[in-house]
Amino acid sequence: MCGILGYTGEQQAAPILLSGLEKLEYRGYDSAGLAVRDNEKPVEIIKARGRLRVLAEKTNDGSTLKGTCGIGHTRWATHGEPSVENAHPHCSDDRNVVGVHNGIIENYQELKDKLLRKGYQFYSSTDTEVAIKLIDYYYKKYIGTPVDALNHAMIRIRGSYALAVMFKEYPEEIYVARKDSPMIIGVNEQESYLASDVPAILKYTRNVYYIGNLEIGRLQKDKVTFYNLDGDEIEKELVEVKWDTEAAEKAGYEHFMMKEIHEQPKAVRDTLHSVIKDDAIDLSGVGLTEEEIKSVSQIYIVACGSAYHVGVAAQYIFEELTRIPVRVELASEFRYRNPILDPNGLVMIISQSGETADSLAALREAKKKGIQTLAIVNVVGSSIAREADKVFYTLAGPEISVATTKAYSTQLIATYCMAVQMAYVREMINIERYQNLISEMLKLPDKIEKILYDKERIQWFAAKQANAHDIFFIGRGLDYAISLEGSLKMKEISYIHSEAYAAGELKHGTISLLEEGTLVIGVLTQNDLYEKTLSNMVECKSRGAYLCGVTSYGNYNMEDTADFVTYIPKTDPLFVTSLAVIPLQLMGYYVSVAKGLDVDKPRNLAKSVTVE
């Protein structure tokens, strides 16, 4: 999940690299480093442990590093603890080859042993140093070009990588190689850029290439050339990025997370309008035909983290509306258990980045078995988007905060639209129900805005929970799915132990954990389950729990039971997740702020999990 950046052009490279890495710090912030070339002069490497600001201070915001060609890295530690020695860039013994890497090299020990026998020495505990010295070994052995050296190394390396490498004999060039880790190439007149993600270079260019798996790129000031694994030149399509530059900035908010919470009405509205035309849902852009919809016998939703929680909610909605059986699978489990898949099934992969390692592997497993695949992703040109049979693009725009908010909300919207349209095509709902559901979806953005207007009450309540040790979220049905996401938001940014439980399971062990003052947050939005969950909350209160309720307007008897209640507007019960999750996002945010934590960059986490 590291972030890599590269630049070659007419400007000083170091300030550009630091500016771009700042936009990638959500991908890792254990250490950072730069390597810059000034024409024929030796490469200069500066590294620092800790956040990017330490490196910026060490280089006086890049002004002490002179040169117009360079690479940079911000690290999320995998191989080796966070330290200056393990920080990237890494170099060969004679600094002939210098490089940065995102990914994991699985056979690094085997390669390291080979290189030790060839006389190489190692100063770090990283797999990246092994890769750089392997490239150096092949460059010298075959006395070829950088492309030749990369080709030979790529054949030997097992695992995932996005590599950016500079060679001593090519002072104004950067060479890149990719397998299963994200990388984009940007161009702008006499400048070339590389980055792990679009926001890092939006300030400089909107024209990008998406480099494919097992491909190599040569970045020069005035052009980029691509090669396949045989070293043959290949053509790539130049794509214009449509994201607004300001979307990757804080725009006056203290944290990206709060900005992105407030961007949810627009993100939801844009995603809805991308498929709703003339009061009907049009999935032609997704590539799903009515014949294919009618033939689906089983749906498998595969995802990780918050995207998995979207899948849990979607399962209730798809089964209720379409009557198609749905299984929700963790991608990390799906790929390893040799799943039994219906030949007429549909595997739905949900991923914000489109690069999530386990989800990408699950997609490939499904395709290997001949099952139709559909991706719900936020990034155009991402690996999952390119490899899936069908793609539903969400329109959340760039999401910088590690804790997802608007991507989660747009993924929900995508599943709503899919479920409603599939139900209508399969004649499980009539035209009146179809139009009513579409009407309710179109009202969701305004209702989300209404919840955000009342966020000060939630801030007041959350500030009182800063010293909590344990928090439990409970709900039934869709409310359980909401609880899963609320609990994750709380634990990942506030570091408070938090768990979500199906309310009916409390008596099967969990209730023994309750102590005097333990916070229990009950989600009660499903009318037919309201009284049952309310009874579970009463059971918790009788054992000393402090209660918070999240429910719809009209259920005012909740105040007789809970110590604090937050209300959401009414909507169709199937779509309530889009509203009920907003107060829970705000609670997690405000608790974290009250504790003085770094909301956007929680410890040990990174945004896009591109390694296993």
N, C-alpha and C positions, 0 to 999 in steps of 0.2 A: 504493500500500500504506500510505498514511498512516492515522492514527487520528483520528477526530473525535468530539466529545462535546458535548452541550448540556444545559442545565438551566433550567427556569423553575418557580418555586414560592415557598414561604415562607421557606426557609432561605438562608443565604449561599451563593452559587453557586460561588465560586472554590475552596474546599476540596473540594467535591463534584467539580468538574471535574478537579482535580489527582488526586484519588483514582481517578476513572474512567480518566484518561489513563495512570495507572500500569499499569492492566490492559491498556491498548492499546499500550504502548510497544514490544511485539514487532512492531508494524506499521510502525515507523519511529522513529528516535531521532537524527536529524541536528539537529533544532531543535524548539522547542515554543513555544506561545503561548496567551494567554487574552484574551478580550474580555468585559467585564462591564458591565451597566447597573444603575444604582441609580435606579429610577423615571424621573423626567423629566430627571435629570442626564445630561450627555454620556457617551458610552461611553468606557471606559478600556481601553486595549490595552497589554499587556506581553508582550514576546517575548524569547527567549534562544536562542543557538546552543548546540548540544550536547544532552546528555541532559536528561531531564525534571527531574532533581534541581537543575540550574542554575536553571531557571525557579522551582522550589519555593523555593530559597534567595532568589532575587530578589524574591519576593512574600511571604516569611516564611510559607511553606506556605499561601498564599492569603489570609492575614489582612489584608494591606494593600489588597486589592481588595474594596470594599464593593458589594453589589448582589445581587439575588435572581434575576437572569436573565443567562445568559452562555453562551458557546461556547468550546471549547478544541480544540487540535490538536497532534498529535505527528507530525513530518514524516520521510518517506523521500524524499530529494531526487530529482526528475525534471527539472523545468524550473528551472534555476538552481542554483548551488552552495549548500551549507549556509551560511547567514548570517542575521543578524538581519533584514536587509531582505527576504530571501526567505521568512522564517518566516511562518506564518499566525498569527493572522487577518490578512486584507487588508481594505482599506477604500477607498471612493470618495474623491475629492479633498476633499469637505466632510464626510466621515464620516457621510453620510446612510445608506449601506449598509456593513455590516461582515459578513464571512463567512469560513468555512473550507471546504476542499474536499479530497476524496479522488478521484483519477482523473487522466486526461490529456485535455486539450482539443486536438483535432487541428488545428483551424482557428484557433488563437489568434492567429497572426500576421495573418491576414486581418481578424479582429475588432479586433485592436489598431490596425491601420492605420485602420480606420473610426473608432474612438474618438479617435485622434490628430487626425483631421480635424475632429472635433466639439469639440476643445479640451481633451480629457482629457490628463493627464500621468501618467507611470509612474515609480515609484521602485524596482521590483523586476524580476527576470528571469523571473517566474513566469507561467504561464498562468492561475493562480487570480486574480491581480489583474485580468486582462482580464475574466474572468467576472463578478467583483464590480462592475466599472465598467460592464459591459454591462447588468447588472440595474439599476444606478442610472440609466443612460441611458434605458431603457424606462420605468422608474418615473416619471421626470420628463417624458418625451415624451408619454405618454398620460394623465398625471395620474390614474392608476388605483390599484388596490390592490396590495399585494405579490404576490398570486397572479397578477394581470395581468402584472406585470413579469417574474415568473419564467416564465410561459407564453411570453411573447415571446422571452425569452433562450434558453429550452430549444429553441425551434424553430430558432434560429440556431446553437446550439452543436453541433459534431460531436465525438464522442468519448465518454468515460465520466466520470461524476461522481456524487458524493454531496455535495450542497451544504447547508450550514446557514448561514442568513443572518438578521441582525437589521436592522431599519429604525428610523430615528430617531423616526418618528411612531408607532411601535408598541412602546413601551418594555418591556413585559412579555411579548413574544411572540417566537418563533423560527419561521422558515419554512424548510422543507426541500424539496429536489427530488432525484430519483434517476434515474440511467440507468446500468446495468451495474456500479455500484460498491455495495458492501454498506452497508445502513443499517437499523437497527431503531428503533422508537419505544416507549418504556416509559411507563407511567402508574401513579400511586400516590396516590390521594385528591387532594390539592390540588397535585400535582407532575407535571410531564411531563419526560421525558428523551429524548435521542436519542444513538445511539452506532453505531460501526462494527461492534461485535460484542457479543454477550450478556454476557461476563464483566465488562465495564465497568460495568454497571448491576445486576448480580445482587445486590449488597449492598443495593440500594434497592427493587427491585421484580422480580417474576417475571411481571408482566402486560405483554405486548408486542404491538405491531402490526408486521407485515412490510409495508413500503411497497413497492409494485411499480414496475416500470420506467415512466418517463415519468409519474410521479405526484408530487403536491405535498402537503405536510402543513403545517398551521398548529398550532403548539404554544402553548397557553395554560395557565395554572396548573391550571385545573380540567377541561380537555378538549382533545382533539385532533380536528381536522377534516381530511379528505382530499379532494383534488380531482384530476380528470383533466386532460389537456392542454387541454381546452376550458374549464376553469374550473368545471365542474359538480361538485357535491359527490358523493362516492362513499362507500359503506359498506365498512368493513374489519372482519375478524374479530379479536377479542382472543384471544390465545393465552397459555396459562400455560407458562412454561419449567420443565422438570422437573429441570434440573441442580442438584446440590447446591452451595450457596454455597461450602463449603470446597474444592470441586474447583478453584476459581480461585485458591486460596491455596497458599503453599509448604508449609504444615503441618510446619514444622520442618526441611525439607530445605534445603540450601544453595542449590540451584538448582531451577528448575522441571523442567529436563531429567531430573535424577536422580529427582525425585518421579514424573514421568510414566513413566520406565523401570519404576519399582516398581509403578505402577498398571496395568501391562500384563496381569498375570494376571486382575484384575477386569474390565478392559475386554474382554479376549478372552472371558472366561466370560459376561459380560452379552450380548455380541454373539451368541455361540453359542446361548444360551438364548432369544434373541429369535426364533429360527427353528426350533430343535430342540424338538419337542414329542412326548412319548411315544416316544422313540427313533426319530423320523422327522423329516425336514426338511420344514417347511411354508413355502412361498414365497407363500402367499396374500396375506400382508401386503405383499409386494413387488409383487404384481399380475401375476405371471407364471404363466400357466395351463399345464397339461400340453400342451394343443393347441399353444400358442405355442412351448413348448420343443421339441416334435417337429418343428415347421416351420422352425426356425432352420438355415440352411445355412452361415453364416459368422459369426464373431464378430470384431468390431473393438474392441480395447481402446485407449482414447484417454486420455492423462493427461500430467502434467508432474512433473518432479522425482522424489521418492520414490514418488509414486503411479504414475509410469511404471515404476519398478522393481517395484512390486507386479504391474503388468501383464506384465512380462517373466517373472516367476515363474508367474503365472496361465496364461500361454500354454502352458507345459510341462504344467500340471495339466489344463487343459481338453482339450488335444489327446490326452493320455494316456488320460483317462477317457471323454470323450465322442466322440472321433474327429471332432470338428468342426474345420475349419481355423480358425486364429486368427491375426490380424495385430495387432501392438502398435504403436501410432503415438504419436509426440510430438504433443501437441495443437497446438503452434505450427507444425508442419509440415503436419499433416493439413488444417488450415483453409485453407492457401494453395495446395495442389497439385491441387485439383479431383479428389479421389479417386474411383476407380471402385468403387461399392458394389453388392453383391448386394441385389436388392429384398427377399429373404427373410433378409437378415442382421440382426444385432443389434449396435448400437453401444453399448458399455459405457463410460461416462464415470466416472472415479475422481477424486475431489477431497475433501480434508478439509473445507475451508471451504464448498464449493459455490458459490464466487464466483470461482474461478480464471479469469482473463480468456480465455486461450487455450482452456481446456477448455469454457467456456461458449459461445465462438464455434464450436468444433467441434461441440458439441451442436446448435446452431442450424443449422449446415451440414448435419448428418445429417437433421434434421427437414425441412429444405427439400427434401431429396432423397427424402423419404417413407420413410426407414428407421426401424424401431422403435428406441427409445433406452431405456437403463436406466442410472440413476445410482447410484453407491456414494458416499454422502456422510455427513458426520458432523453437519451442522447442519440442523436442521428449519427449513423455510421459506426456505432459501437459494435463490438464483436457479436453480441447476442442479436442485435438488430440485423446484422448482415447475414447471420447463419440461420435464423428462424425462417420458417416457411411464410409466416404472416407476421406483421408488426402493427401494433397499436402504439403510436407515439403520444405520450403525455406531454403537455405543454407547460411544465412547471418552470422552465428556464433554469439557469444555473443554480444549484443548491450548494452552498459553501459550508454551512454548519454541519458538524459531524452528525448531530441528532436530526434525523429527517422530520420534516413537517409537511411542507407543500408537495414534496414528491409522493409521500404517503397519501395525501388527500387526492391528488390527481390519479394515482393508481386505483383508489377506490372508485372514482368516477368512471374510469375505463371499464372496470368490472361491472358497474351498474349498467352502463350502456350496452355492454355485451350481453348481459343476462336479460335485459328487457327486450332487446332485439331478437335474441334467440327464442325467447318465450313467445313472442308475437309470430315469428316465422313458423314455429312449430305448433301454432294454434293452441297454446296453453293459456293465453289471455286474449280477450276480445279487444276491439279497436278502442272502446271507451276506456278500458283499464290501461291500455297502451298509452293513450294520449294523456291520461291523468298522471301516469308515472313520469312521462317526459316533462310535463308541466311542473311536477314536484322537484325533479332534478334541476330544472332551470331556475327554481327559486332558492336553491341551496346557497349560492354565493351571497345573496343579500342576507340570508339568515346567519351565515358565518360572520358577516360584518356586524350584525346585531350583537352577537356574543362578544366580539372584540371590543365593542363600546363599553361593556361592563367589566372589563378586565381588572379594574382597581379593587373590586371586592375580592377577586381571586388572589390578587397580590397581597392584600391584607391577611387573608387566611394563610397563604403559603409562607409568609414571613414568620408566622408562629410555629411552623413545622421544621425550622432549620435545625433543631437539635434532636429531631426524631431518629430513632435507631432502626425501627422496622415499620414498614407500611404495607398493608394488604389491600389489594383491589379485588372486588368480587362482583360477579354478575352472572346472568343466565342467558343462554342463547347468544344473540348478537351482542348483548351487554358483556358477555364473557370475552368476546373478541376485542371489544373496546378496552376492556380491563387489561388485556395482554399488552396493548400498545401504551396505555397510560402507565403501567408498571415499568415498562422498558424505558420510557422517557424519564421517569423519576430516577431510576437507578443509574442510568448511563451518564447523567450530567450532575446529579447531586451526590452520588456515591452512598446514598442511603439504601440499606437492604430493603428490597421491595419485591413482592411476589403477587401474581394474579392467580385467582382460583375461581373455578366454577362454584357459585355460591352453594350449591347442593352438596359439594364435597367437603365443606367445612367440618362437618361432624365426623368425617372419616380420618381425622388426625390433625388437621391444620389448626383447629380451634384451641388446641393445647398450647400453641405459641402465644396466644393473646395474654397480655399483661395490662395492668392499670395504665391507661393513657395511650395504649397502642392505637395508632391511627388506622382505621378501616374506611376505605373509600368504596362506597357502593354505587354501581351504575344501574339505574332503573329506568329504562326507556321503553321497554316492551310491555304493553298493557296487560297481556295475558300472563306475564310472569312477574308483574309488579309486586303483588301481595306475597308471593313466595320469597322473593329476594328481601322484601321488607322484613319478613319474619326472621330471615337469617341475620339481618342487621340488628334486630332486637336481641337475638341470642348473643351477638358479639357485645352489645351494650351491657347486657347483664353480667358479663365477665370483665367489665371495666374498660372496654374499648371506647375511644373517642371517634365519633362517626361523622363522615362527610358524605353527602348524597349528591349525585348528578342525575337529574331527572328532567322531564319535560314540563313546560308550563301547564298548570292545572292540577298537578299532583301536590297540592299544598299541605296535605296531611303528612308529608315527609318531614315537615318541620317539627312535628310532635315527637319524632324519633331521633333525627340526626341533629348534631350540634351545629353543623354548617351545611347549607344547601345551595347549590348553584343550578340555575334553570337554563334549559335550552329551548329554542322555538320548536313547535310541533312540526313534524313532517311525516311522510309515509314511514312506517316502522322499518321498512327495509333499508332506508337511506339514513337512518339516525346516526350511524357511525360517523358520518361526515361532520355532524354537529357536536356530538358528545365528546369527540376526541379533542376539540379545541380547548375547553377548560382544563383538560388533563395535560395538554402541551404547556399551557400557561402555568399550571401548578409546578410542573417539573422545572420550568425556566425560573420562576420566581424563587423557589426553594434554593436553587443553585446560586442565584444572585445574592440571596440573603446570606448564604454561606461564604460569599466572596470567591467563588470558584470561576474558572475559565469556562464559560458556557459553551463556546464554539469548539473548544479543543479539549474534551475530557481525557483524563489520563488513560493511557494504554489503548486508546481507540484511534482508528483512522476512518476516513469517509468511505472509500471504495475498497472492499475486501477482495483484492485481486490475487491473493495467495491462499492456500489451504490452511 
